[in-house]
Amino acid sequence: MFELRVLNGQHQGAALPLVGEQWSIGSAAQHDLALDDAGVESLHCRLQRLDDSWTLNAEEGAVCDEEGNARPGIDLTLNTAFLLGSVWLCVSPAGDEWPSVPAVIPKQPQADPEPVRNDVPLKKVKSRSQLLIRTTGIIAGLLVGVIGSAWSLTRTPAIAMDQSPGHMASVTVEAPVETSPTPAKIIKPAADKRIRLTSADAVRHQLGTMLSDRLLTDVSVE
């Protein structure tokens, strides 16, 4: 007599007597051995016996050997454990001792590695922005300095004018004196013959004198 033994999980210690030639294993209640542990599919696999050979064929779930390697089918050896989902089982003669659970961690499917991101760190982006701002400020300062220097060099000096109410100054532009081969003569400045009129009476008196000189004695200035 042989039996299918459950070595761990929620049904640890359960044994199914193997009478016949084929048995279904899964989480559904109608199967020959129902296991509702994690990783067990509805119809996980089928166990078959042909003379003295035992074969385990996968259906909706994977079957793993004693090393945890998933296979589509396994030729079983008596008292050698195999893995369905998270449950270890074995086929053993009814009188044999129960084997221990293999210290094997089943291999889990590896997740795809995340693609390497080429994003520039924020700190570097910030540093580049600060450098760009500083460079722009320096260039703007240099442009302002160059423009100011050019404006000061091309600016015509302003002519200062006296705005006092007593008199008004006149600006005289002297023409350059032509040089001659003869010795230069000293020219005395002409005497200022202008008459300063400081009152209305002086103005009338001066006008009367000027009219008299021109034989206009019949014109009187009041």
C-alpha positions in Angstrom: 0.0 0.0 0.0 1.3 3.5 -0.9 0.1 6.9 0.2 0.4 10.5 -0.8 1.7 12.4 2.2 1.4 16.2 3.0 4.6 17.3 4.7 3.7 20.9 5.6 1.0 23.6 5.2 -2.5 23.7 6.5 -3.1 19.9 5.9 0.3 18.8 7.3 0.1 15.1 8.3 -2.7 14.2 5.9 -2.2 11.1 3.8 -4.2 9.9 0.8 -4.2 6.1 0.2 -3.2 5.6 -3.4 -5.7 3.0 -4.7 -6.1 3.0 -8.5 -3.9 4.5 -11.3 -4.6 8.3 -11.4 -5.3 11.1 -8.8 -6.1 14.7 -9.2 -4.6 17.3 -6.9 -5.7 21.0 -6.5 -7.6 23.6 -4.5 -11.1 22.5 -5.7 -13.0 20.3 -3.3 -13.9 17.7 -5.9 -10.3 16.6 -6.4 -8.8 13.5 -4.8 -6.5 15.6 -2.7 -7.8 19.2 -2.0 -5.2 21.7 -0.8 -6.2 25.3 -0.2 -2.7 26.6 0.6 -1.2 29.6 -1.1 0.0 28.9 -4.7 -2.1 25.9 -5.3 -4.3 26.2 -8.4 -7.8 24.8 -8.9 -6.5 21.7 -10.8 -2.8 21.9 -10.1 -1.5 18.5 -11.3 -2.2 14.8 -11.8 -0.4 11.9 -10.2 -0.3 8.7 -12.3 1.0 5.2 -11.6 2.2 2.8 -14.3 3.4 -0.5 -12.8 6.2 0.6 -10.4 6.6 4.1 -11.9 5.1 7.3 -10.5 4.7 10.4 -12.7 3.5 13.8 -11.7 2.2 16.0 -14.6 1.5 19.7 -14.3 -2.0 21.1 -15.3 -2.8 24.6 -14.2 0.1 25.1 -11.8 3.9 24.3 -11.7 5.4 21.2 -10.1 8.9 21.5 -8.6 11.4 18.8 -7.8 13.2 18.5 -4.5 15.6 21.3 -5.5 12.8 23.7 -6.2 13.1 23.6 -10.0 9.8 23.9 -11.9 9.2 21.2 -14.5 6.2 20.2 -16.7 6.5 16.7 -15.4 8.5 14.7 -12.8 9.2 11.0 -12.5 8.9 10.5 -8.8 11.0 8.5 -6.5 9.5 7.0 -3.3 10.1 9.1 -0.2 11.4 12.0 -2.3 9.6 15.3 -1.8 8.1 17.5 -4.5 6.6 21.0 -4.3 3.1 22.2 -5.3 2.7 25.9 -4.7 3.9 26.3 -1.1 3.1 22.6 0.0 5.7 19.8 0.1 4.4 16.3 -0.6 5.8 12.8 -1.3 4.8 9.3 -2.3 5.8 6.7 0.3 5.0 3.1 1.3 2.4 3.2 4.1 4.9 1.6 6.6 7.8 4.0 6.0 8.7 6.9 8.3 7.8 10.4 7.2 10.6 12.3 5.5 11.5 15.8 6.7 10.6 18.9 4.7 13.5 19.8 2.4 15.3 23.0 3.3 14.9 24.4 -0.1 13.5 27.9 -0.8 11.6 27.8 -4.1 12.8 30.2 -6.7 10.5 33.1 -7.3 10.2 34.7 -10.7 12.4 37.7 -10.8 10.9 41.0 -11.6 12.2 43.0 -14.5 14.8 45.5 -13.5 13.7 49.1 -13.6 15.1 50.9 -16.6 18.0 53.2 -15.7 16.8 56.7 -15.5 18.9 59.4 -17.2 17.4 62.3 -15.3 19.9 64.9 -14.2 20.0 65.3 -10.4 18.1 68.4 -9.2 21.1 69.7 -7.4 23.2 69.8 -10.5 20.3 71.4 -12.5 20.1 74.0 -9.7 23.8 74.7 -9.8 23.7 75.1 -13.6 20.8 77.6 -13.3 22.7 79.6 -10.7 25.8 79.6 -12.9 23.8 80.8 -15.9 22.2 83.6 -13.9 25.6 84.8 -12.6 27.1 84.7 -16.1 24.2 86.7 -17.5 24.6 89.3 -14.8 28.3 89.7 -15.4 27.7 90.1 -19.2 25.0 92.7 -18.6 27.3 94.6 -16.2 30.1 94.7 -18.8 27.7 95.9 -21.5 26.5 98.8 -19.3 30.0 99.8 -18.5 31.1 99.8 -22.1 28.0 101.8 -23.2 28.6 104.4 -20.4 32.3 104.8 -21.3 31.4 105.4 -25.0 28.7 107.9 -24.1 31.1 109.9 -21.8 33.8 110.0 -24.5 31.5 111.3 -27.2 29.6 113.8 -25.1 30.2 117.5 -26.1 31.2 119.6 -23.1 28.4 121.9 -22.0 29.0 125.6 -22.3 28.4 127.3 -18.9 26.2 130.4 -19.1 25.7 133.1 -16.4 22.0 133.4 -15.6 22.2 136.3 -13.1 19.6 139.1 -13.6 22.2 142.0 -13.6 23.9 141.2 -16.9 24.1 138.5 -19.5 27.4 137.2 -20.6 28.2 136.6 -24.3 30.3 133.8 -25.6 33.0 134.8 -28.2 34.6 132.2 -30.3 38.0 133.2 -31.4 39.2 132.2 -34.8 42.6 130.7 -35.1 45.3 133.3 -35.9 47.1 132.6 -39.1 50.8 132.5 -38.8 52.9 134.7 -41.1 56.6 134.8 -41.9 56.8 138.4 -40.7 57.3 139.1 -37.0 54.0 139.3 -35.1 52.9 142.8 -34.2 51.5 143.5 -30.8 47.9 144.6 -31.2 46.5 146.6 -28.4 42.9 145.7 -27.4 40.4 148.3 -28.5 39.0 150.4 -25.7 35.5 149.5 -24.6 33.3 152.4 -25.8 30.0 150.9 -24.7 27.9 153.2 -22.5 26.3 151.5 -19.6 22.7 152.7 -19.0 21.6 152.0 -15.5 18.3 154.0 -15.4 15.3 155.1 -17.6 16.4 158.8 -17.5 19.8 157.8 -18.8 18.2 155.9 -21.6 16.1 158.9 -22.6 19.1 161.3 -22.4 21.2 159.0 -24.5 18.5 158.7 -27.2 18.1 162.5 -27.2 21.8 162.9 -27.8 21.8 160.4 -30.6 18.9 162.1 -32.3 20.5 165.5 -32.0 23.6 164.2 -33.7 21.5 163.1 -36.7 19.9 166.5 -37.1 16.6 165.2 -35.7 16.1 168.1 -33.2 12.4 168.3 -34.0 11.8 164.9 -32.3 11.6 165.0 -28.6 11.7 162.0 -26.3 9.3 162.1 -23.4 
